[in-house]
Amino acid sequence: MRKQILFYLILSLAVLTPVQSVQAANPWAAVIKAAIKKVVRAVDLLIQRRQNAVIKLQNAQKALENTMAKLHLDEITDWVKKQRDLYKEYYDELKKVKAVISYYFRIKQIAEKQVQIVQQYQKAWKLFQTDKHFSYGELLYMQKVYAGMLEETAKNVDMLSLVVTAFSTQMSDVKRLEMIGRVASQVDKVHDELVSFNRQNQLLSLSRARSEFDARVVKELYGIQD
């Protein structure tokens, strides 16, 4: 809760403070990146644990198969039934563990995309601040738009953290997949909006170039292809 209060306080100050330097806008992005890193570290640890569980289950399966292959199973029906039930339990558990690992990797992919959002914002915002083709008022507007995108990203980080925590609580696979899908869609939406907004501003700057040399400088600045 304190982290959320700190984030929104920094966010509010960033929106209300005049555009002076990149350092004035970056703290709130750093808060998000730090939160995402915690999610990624948690997911990495969970993946490692689950992968170790898979290895143990696979070894147990192999040992059980070898034992059953050496015995005359038809002569010891009760023992066979017990072993088959055990084998089924191993198999079912193995499927569950593999499914969870796939969830974790999906969560990590989403988190990594959130990092890309913050990095793209930081890079674009730094360039736009040094671009003389934008007025002070336009930079203020950009800052407010970015603030909204980062606020949405922060909410998605919270949701992703909740999904990670949910693996240690009672939750159905359907509910878990629904949460992961919802976060993924929201992250994709923010990412696409950010890319589009950056592109619009880049082209606007290019349209204001006063000479061929000026246009070439803008293209090199933003990596705009002819």
N, C-alpha and C positions, 0 to 999 in steps of 0.2 A: 504493500500500500504506500509506504514512504517513497519507494522508487517511482511509483506512478505519479504521486504528488510532485516530486522533484522534476519529473519529465514535463508535466503540464505547466509547471511554473517556468521552467526554462523556455518552453515553447511559447508561452504568452509573452515573455520578455523579448524573445527573438522577433515576434511579429510587431511589437510596439516600438522596438528600438530602431532608429534610423539606420539605413544601410551604410556601414562604414568599412567593414573588412570581412573577409571570409571567416576569421576567427570568431566573429560575433554570431555567426549562424551555425557553426559546426558543433558546439557542445551538445545540442539536442540530438544531432545525428549520432554522436558518440555514445549517448545513452542507449539508443536503439541497437547500435552495433554490439555494445557490451552485453545487452540482454540476449541478442541472437546468439552470440558466442557461447553463452551459458546453456542455451537450448541445444546447440550443436554438440557441446561437450557431453551433456547428459545423454543425448542420443547415441553418441559414439560409445559411451560406456555401456549403455543398454544393448547395443548391437554386439559388442564384444562378449558380454555375458550370455546373450542368446546364442551366439555362434559357438561358444564353448559348450552350451547345453546340447546343440545339434550334434557336435562331435561325440559327446558322451552317449547320446541316444543312438547314433549310428554305430558306434563301437559295440553297444549293448545288443543292437539288432544283429550285427555280424556274428557275435559270439553265440547268440541264441540260435541263429540259423545253422551254425557249425555243429552245435550240440544236437539239435534235432536231426541233422543229416546223418549222424553217427548211430542213432538209436533205431530200434525196431518199433516204430511208433504205433503200429497196429496192435501190438501186444500190451501196450500200456495206455489204454484209451483215456483214462482219467488224467494221467500226467500230460498227455498230448493236449487235451482240452485246456488245461490250466496254462500250458505254455503258449498255446495259440491265443488265448485271451490276453496273456501278458504281451505277446508279440503285437496284438492289435492295439493295446494300450500304448506301447512304444511308438507304433506307427501313427496313431492319432495324435500323440503328444508331439511327435516330430513335425507333423503337418501344422500344428498350432504354432510351434516355435518358428518354423519357416515363414508362416504368415505374418507373425509379429515382426520378424526381421524385415520383411518387405514393407511393413508399415513404417518402421524406423527409417529406412532408406528414403521413403517418400517424404517423411517429415524433414529429413536432412536436406533433401533437394529444395523443399519449400523455404527452409531457413537460409540456404545459400542464395536463393533468388532474392530474399529480403536484403541480404548483404549487398547484392548487386544494385538494388534500388537505392540504398544509401550511398554507395560509391558513385553511381551515375549522377545522383543529385549533387554530391559534393563537387564532382568534376565540372558539371555544367554550371553550377552556381558560381564557382570560382572564375570561370571564363566570362560569364555574363557580367560579373561585377567589373571586369577590366575592359569590357567592350564599350567604346565611346558612342556606339550607335543607339544605346538605350538611355532614356532619361531617368532621373531620380525616381519619379513617380512610377515608371514602368518596373524598375527594380524592386520597389516596394510591393507592387502587385505580384511580381514573381515570387517574392519571399512569402507572401500570404498563401499563394497556391502551393508552394513547396511545404509550408507549414501544415496545410491540410493533408497533403499526401503522407507526410511523415507521421502525423497523428494517426492516420488510418493504418500505417505500417506498424506503429506501436500497438494498436489494438490487435492486429494480426499476430504480433509476437506474443501477446498475452494469451491469445487463443491457442497458439501453437504450444505454449508452455502448459496450458491446460490439457491438451491432447497427450503430451508426454507424461504428465502426472496421472492421467486417466488409465495408463497401462498398469498402474499398481493398484487400481481400484476396480470395483465391479462395473463393467460397461460392456454392452453387447458389441459384436463385430460390426453390426449394421450401424449403430450409433457412432462408433469410432470412425468408420469409413465416411460417414456423413459429415463429421466434424472436419476430418482431413480434407475432404473434397471442398467443403465450404471455405476453409482457410486458403486452399490452393487457388480457388476461383477469385477470391478477394485480392490475393497477392498478385495474380496475373493481371487483374484489372488495374491495380495501382501501377504496376510495372508498365503496362501499355499506355496508360495516361501520362506517365512520366516521360516515356520515350517520345510520345506525340507532342507533348508540351515543349520539350527541349528542341525537337525538330522545328516546330513552328517559330520559336524564338531565333533559332539559327538562320532560318530562311528570311525572317524579318530583318535581321541584321544585314544579311547579304543584299536584300532589296534596297537598303539604305546606303550602300557603298557609293561613294562619290566619284570613283575612278576605277579603271581596270586594275590598277595596283592595289587599291583598297579592297576590291572584290577578291583578289587573289589572296590577300592577307586573311580575310574572313574565312575563305575556304580552307586555308591551311590551319587556321585556328580551331575550326570545328570538324575538320576532316571531311568536308563536303566534296563529293565527287562530281566532276563535270558530266 
